[in-house]
Amino acid sequence: AHLPSYAAAPYVASGKLVALLPQHEPTVLDIYGVYASRKHMPATLRTMLDFLAGRFADEPEWGEG
């Protein structure tokens, strides 16, 4: 099966699953924030976008190693 790393990582770490093609890199999926306008952007929206950008900037802990 082709599983997302967050779903498979605990099983790979425990040895219940084995990565068959560890050198294979799946297509990267991006996340986009869609909003009406920057001109009248509420501070709460700006704060949320900044949080999400910082949170998803690095490799997630389940993907490390």
Number of C-alpha atoms within 10 A of each C-alpha: 4 7 8 10 14 12 10 18 19 13 12 13 12 9 10 9 12 12 12 7 7 7 7 8 7 8 6 5 6 6 8 9 9 7 8 7 8 9 6 7 11 10 9 9 13 12 11 12 15 11 12 14 14 10 11 11 9 10 9 11 10 13 12 9 6
